[in-house]
């Protein structure tokens, strides 16, 4: 097997093993792939950009806590394309080292998004217990497996990977909690007939900027599915728009929208056109 084929079978994701990103990889890819866990989202992008792997999987938004800003910031600078999305239902569990008891609990650790998604439950059940953020919920599970008195908030896979006992199940504040993940690579797929396009749009910092961005979508009857703003990090109080909308860049209506946007904005970057995820 050639070196190129070996790289194409490698998938980087936000690790360590047992994260929801790990679950997203398994949900999207068939067998025969080699998983490469990375300590940060930035490292996932770098691994794909440097041809160390063929694909990367990163979280981009949660239904209750909103955008994952680290991923949005990476999308600003990367040449990579979004080739797919994966939407996973998210269930959080409180877990401890095998055999540990609830009355021994002194600290609860997890990723900041996971802690936020369980905020009300934690306030009600463990109001005085110390909470500590870490890089991922799987890292929290790994710590819980090694540290006495430490519990982790993570998914079922993390409990299985690190041999933990689940004290409380489904503790997230919203029952329909879900997270959307992006699959990134260097190529863009052809139209599937049911697609979504993601763009990054730079505008001039003057009145009416957002109206000028939205008008071409209305005129061409292209439906928006998401809009997010982030600081451009170029000039103070200067922002960029992340806009997702229905359709593929090969569709005539989308071509017209992109043409008009190119005329009325500073820059339009197509982040990817890809099939709409099947929700689980």
N, C-alpha and C positions, 0 to 999 in steps of 0.2 A: 504493500500500500504506500502511495506517495506521501510526502510530508504534507502537501496541501490537503489531501483527504483526511489525514490524521488530525490536522487543525480543525477541519470542518466538523469533525465528530466531537469536539470539545466545547463545553458550554460553561461559561463563568456565571456565578451568581453571588449575591450577598450572603456570606456564610457567617458562622461555621455551619456544618451539617445540622439540619433540623429546623432551619428558618422557614418562614412562609415562602420566601423566594425559592428555597429548595423544593417545596411542594409545587410551586408554579412551574418549575423546570420539569418535574415528573408529570405534571398535568398536560404539558404541551408537547414534549418530545417523546418519541417512541424509544424503545430500547436500543442498545448499541452505542450510546453516547458516553463520553467521559466527563464527569462533573469536576469543575475546578471552583472551590469556594474561595471568595475574596473577602478581606476584612472590611472594605468600604465600597460604597457605590462608585466612587471615583476609580477604584481599582478595577471594577468590572468593565467600565468604559475603556480604560487603558489597555486591559488584556485583549479586548477585541480590536482596538485601534492598532496595536502592535503585532497583530496576527498570531498571538499566543493561543487564541481560541477562535472558533468560527462564529460563536454567538454569545450574547450576554442576556441575562434576565434581571430586571431591576423593578422595584415598586415605584409607582408614579402617583397614585392617589388612593385614599381610603374614604369610604362612604360617610364616615362620621367625623373624621379629622381633616379631610381635605388633602391638598397636594403634598407630595414629598418634595420639598424644595431643593434638596441635594440633587435629585434626579433632574429637575427642571434646569438647574444651573449647569449641569453637565451637558444637557441637550443644546444649550446656547453655543457651546464651543466645539462640539464634536462633529466630525464629518460623517458619522455613522447614521444609518437609517433605521427607523422603526419598521419591523417586518411583520409583527403580530402583537396582539394583546391577549392577556389571560386574566379573567376575573374569577377570584376565588372567594368563597364564603369564609369568613374568619371567625373561628371560635377560640377564645382564650381560656386557659386553665391555670389554676394555682397549683404548683407542683413543688415537691420537696424530695430530699434524699430518701431513698428507700428505707422505710422503718421509722422515719422521723414523725413526731407528733406536732399537732397544731400549737400546743402550749409552749413548744420550744422555739417558735418563730420569733425572730428579732428584726429581720430585714426582708423586704420584697424588692427584687431587682427585675428589670426588663428594659426593652427599648422604649424610648420616650413616647412613641406613637402607641405602643401597647398599654403603657401606663395611662395615657390619656383616654384610650378607648374603654378603660375600666375605672375611670375616675370616680363615678358615683358609687359603684360597688365597693371600691377600696375605702371611700369615705364612710360608708355605712358599716362595713365588716371589720376593717382594720384601720380605724381613724388615727391611732397614735403610733402605728408601726412605721419605721423608717422606710422610705422609698428611695431607690437609687437607679439612675439611668445607666445603661451600658450600650454597646455598639449594636447588639441584635438580641432578639428574644432567645435565640439558640445559645448565644454566649451567656445569657442569664441562666439558662438551664444547665450549661456546663459548670457554671459557678455553684449553682445549687447542689450539684452532684458532689462537689468537693468541700463546700463550706457548711459547717454546722450552723443551724439557726437561720439559714438563708433559703427563702422560697423564690421561685421564678414564676413569672407570667409568660406563658408560651403556648404553642400549639401541641396537639397530640403527638406529632412526629418527634418533637423535641423530647417529650417524656420517654418515648420509646428508644430514641438514640442514646440518651444519657441515663437510662434506667431509673427514672424518677417515679414516685408515687403521686397521683393526682389527688389533692385534697378537696378541691372545688372545681366543678366543670362549668363551662359556658358562662363565664363571669363578665363578659363584655356588656356594656350598658345598652347597646342596641342589638336586638335579636337578628336583624337582617344585615349585620356588619359584613362588609366585603372590601377587598383590596384589588385594585387593578394593577397588573404588571405589564411591562413592555419587553418584547423580545427585540434585541438590537443586533444589527449585522452591517456588512458593507454593501449589500445589494438591496434592491427594492422589488417586491413581488409584483407579478402582473395582476390585473383586475380579476377578482373572484366573482363579481356580480353583486356582492354585498359588502361594501368596503367603507372605510373611514380614512380621512386624511388629517394629519397633524401638521400644523404650521407654526412658525415663529415669525412674528411681524413687528418690525421696528417702525415707529412713527415719529413725526416731528413733534416736539413738545409745545404744542399750541392748541387753542380751543378748537373743538370739533374733531379731534383726531380719531376718537373711538367711533363717532358717527360715520366718518369716511371709510373706516375699516369695515363696518357692519353693512353699509349700504349695498355693496356688490352681492352679498349673500341674499339679501331681500330681493334685489332686482332679478337674480337668476334662480330664485326659489331653491336655494341650497340650505339645508337645515344645519344649524350649529348644534353640537352635542356638548361642548365644553369651552369655556373661556377663562383664562387665568392670567394674572399680571405678575410680573417680577421686575425688580430693579435691573436696568440694563448693565449696571456696573461700569458704564462709560462716562456718563455725566450725572451730576447730582439731580435728583428728582426726575430722572429719565427712566421710562419703563418700556418693557416689551410685552407683547400679547402672545400667549400660547392659545391657539384656537384649533379645536377639533371640529370637523364637520363631515357630514355624510358624503360619500362618493369617492371615486378614484381619480388620480390626476390625468388619466386617459379619457375621462368622461368630458363631453363637450361643455356641460354646465360648469364643471370645476375649472376647466381651461379658461373660460370666460371670467370666472371669479378671480383667478390668479393673475390674469392679464390686467384686469382693472385695479387690483391691489398693487401691482407693480407700478402703476401710473400714479397712485395717490398715497403711497407710503415710501419710507426711506429704503426698506429692504424687506423681502419676503423669503424666508427659508422654509422649504418643504422638508419636514422631519421624517415623513414617510406616508405611504398609502398602503393599507393592509386590511385583511379581512376583519370584520366585526367579530368580537369574541362571542362564543356561546356561553351564556351565563349558566352557572351550575346551581 
